[in-house]
């Protein structure tokens, strides 16, 4: 089996996992866009849109998530963010066009990275202040993610890579444990600014768990380019 055949087999397996492991009603999907838009040497803007569905096919909305923030890059391998998020949540099989629950969220995070051989480690620490309807809540999250290039020593244009992470959520009040997310997938770096990823996430909340098929587009831009060209 050559390299392309191996990659095709991996992708096929990722798509088949939810069909073999869970029924359609027990497996959802998340369609996601992430962007880091550079505006100066030290600052960039975080942009994010997520469309989450109760079922595999996007015809039963679970959540809308819109998130933005301002990033401050204080080192090559570290940056901090503060921002705002809106989350609208829907009940399963709801006939409403508007969310049953709305949440407004202020968030702060720190991301650091380091390399061990060809493996890149990303540590994300996040704090959230959440206004869920009339309730105020706080939450803290830690995610450890590994990026492993497959066909090249580092992730660059034309690289296939594996992405694996685990994220733990804890509450600032009431019940300590909130949820845990475990993810595994594969990505492809199309060019310097754009990569695509797909994989499976398993989310555990209290005593229940659910799988989600994920599709992600990560598009990072440098908004200073036009300004540079004028100069």
C-alpha positions in Angstrom: 0.0 0.0 0.0 1.5 3.4 -1.1 1.4 6.6 1.0 -1.7 8.0 -0.7 -3.6 4.7 -0.3 -2.7 4.7 3.5 -4.0 8.3 3.9 -7.2 7.4 2.0 -7.7 4.4 4.3 -7.2 6.6 7.4 -9.7 9.1 6.2 -12.2 6.4 5.4 -11.8 4.9 8.8 -12.4 8.3 10.5 -15.6 8.7 8.5 -16.8 5.2 9.3 -16.1 5.2 13.1 -19.3 7.1 13.9 -21.4 4.9 11.6 -20.0 1.7 13.2 -19.9 2.8 16.8 -23.0 4.8 17.3 -26.4 5.3 15.6 -27.1 8.5 13.8 -29.2 9.8 16.7 -26.3 9.2 19.1 -23.6 10.9 17.0 -23.5 14.6 16.1 -21.3 16.8 14.0 -19.4 20.0 14.5 -18.6 22.3 11.5 -16.0 24.8 12.5 -14.0 27.8 11.3 -11.0 29.3 13.1 -8.9 32.3 12.1 -6.0 34.3 13.5 -5.8 37.6 11.7 -2.5 39.5 12.3 -2.9 43.2 12.6 0.5 44.2 14.0 3.7 42.5 15.1 2.3 41.8 18.6 -1.5 41.7 18.1 -3.9 39.6 16.1 -7.7 39.0 16.1 -9.2 35.6 16.9 -12.3 34.7 14.8 -14.4 31.5 15.3 -17.7 30.1 14.1 -19.1 26.7 15.1 -22.3 25.1 13.9 -23.0 22.0 16.2 -25.6 19.4 15.4 -27.3 16.8 17.5 -27.1 14.3 14.6 -24.5 13.4 11.9 -26.3 15.3 9.2 -26.7 19.0 9.8 -30.5 19.1 10.1 -30.9 19.1 13.9 -29.1 22.1 15.4 -27.6 21.7 18.9 -25.6 25.0 19.2 -24.4 28.0 17.4 -21.1 29.4 18.7 -19.5 32.7 17.7 -16.3 33.7 19.4 -13.8 36.5 18.9 -10.9 38.0 20.9 -7.8 40.0 20.8 -4.5 38.1 20.9 -1.2 39.4 22.3 1.9 37.6 21.1 4.6 38.1 23.7 6.9 35.3 22.5 7.3 33.1 19.4 5.7 30.2 21.2 3.2 31.9 23.5 0.3 34.3 23.3 -2.6 35.5 25.5 -6.2 36.2 24.5 -9.2 38.0 25.9 -12.6 38.0 24.2 -16.3 37.5 23.9 -18.5 34.6 22.8 -22.2 34.0 22.1 -23.7 30.5 22.4 -27.2 29.7 21.4 -28.4 26.2 22.4 -31.3 24.1 21.0 -33.3 21.2 22.4 -33.1 18.0 20.5 -35.8 17.9 17.7 -36.8 21.4 18.5 -39.1 23.2 16.1 -38.1 26.6 17.2 -36.0 28.8 14.9 -34.4 30.6 17.8 -32.4 29.0 20.7 -34.0 27.8 23.9 -31.0 29.0 25.9 -28.6 31.8 25.2 -25.3 32.4 26.7 -22.9 35.4 26.7 -19.4 34.7 27.7 -16.2 36.6 28.5 -13.1 34.5 28.2 -9.3 34.7 28.7 -6.7 32.2 27.7 -3.0 31.5 27.4 -1.5 29.2 24.7 2.1 27.9 24.8 3.8 25.5 22.5 6.9 23.4 22.5 8.4 20.6 20.3 9.8 17.2 21.2 11.4 15.8 18.1 8.8 16.2 15.3 5.9 16.3 17.7 4.4 19.7 18.6 2.8 20.1 22.0 0.2 22.8 22.5 -1.0 23.8 26.0 -4.2 25.9 26.3 -5.3 27.4 29.6 -8.7 29.1 29.5 -11.0 30.9 32.0 -14.6 31.7 31.3 -17.2 34.0 32.9 -20.6 32.8 31.7 -24.0 34.5 31.7 -26.4 31.6 30.9 -29.8 33.3 30.8 -30.1 34.7 34.3 -27.4 32.5 35.9 -23.7 33.6 36.3 -21.1 30.8 36.2 -17.4 30.4 36.0 -15.4 27.7 34.4 -11.8 26.7 33.8 -10.3 24.5 31.0 -7.0 22.9 30.2 -6.3 21.3 26.8 -3.2 19.4 25.8 -2.9 18.9 22.0 -0.3 17.0 20.0 0.4 17.7 16.3 2.3 14.9 14.6 3.4 15.4 10.9 3.2 12.3 8.8 5.0 12.8 5.5 7.4 15.6 6.4 9.5 16.4 9.5 7.5 19.6 10.3 4.0 20.8 9.3 4.4 22.9 6.2 2.6 23.2 2.8 1.7 19.7 1.6 1.9 18.0 5.0 -0.6 15.5 6.4 -0.6 15.4 10.2 -2.4 13.8 13.1 -4.0 15.9 15.8 -4.8 14.5 19.2 -6.0 16.3 22.3 -7.7 15.9 25.7 -9.5 18.8 27.4 -10.8 18.9 30.9 -13.4 21.4 32.1 -14.0 22.3 35.8 -16.5 24.6 37.4 -15.8 27.5 39.8 -18.9 26.6 41.8 -21.4 23.9 42.3 -20.3 20.5 40.9 -16.5 20.6 40.3 -16.3 18.4 37.2 -18.0 19.8 34.1 -16.9 17.7 31.2 -14.0 16.1 29.3 -13.3 16.0 25.6 -11.1 13.5 23.8 -10.3 14.1 20.1 -8.3 12.3 17.4 -8.1 13.3 13.7 -6.1 14.1 10.6 -5.3 17.3 8.9 -3.7 18.6 5.7 -1.8 21.9 5.4 -2.9 23.3 2.0 -0.6 26.4 2.2 1.1 28.7 4.8 -2.2 30.1 5.9 -4.8 27.3 5.4 -5.3 23.8 6.7 -8.2 21.4 6.9 -8.9 18.9 9.7 -11.4 16.1 10.3 -11.8 13.7 13.1 -13.8 12.3 16.0 -14.5 13.9 19.4 -15.9 12.1 22.4 -17.4 14.3 25.0 -18.2 13.1 28.5 -20.6 15.2 30.6 -21.3 13.8 34.1 -22.5 10.2 33.5 -23.3 10.5 29.8 -21.1 10.6 26.7 -21.5 11.3 23.0 -19.4 11.2 19.8 -19.1 14.0 17.3 -17.7 14.0 13.8 -15.8 17.2 13.3 -14.8 19.2 10.2 -12.5 22.2 10.7 -11.1 25.0 8.5 -8.2 27.0 10.0 -7.4 30.1 8.0 -4.8 32.5 9.3 -4.3 35.8 7.5 -1.9 38.8 7.8 -3.9 41.9 7.5 -0.8 44.0 7.3 0.1 42.8 3.8 -1.8 45.5 1.9 -0.2 48.1 4.1 3.2 46.7 3.4 2.6 46.7 -0.3 1.6 50.4 -0.3 4.8 51.3 1.5 
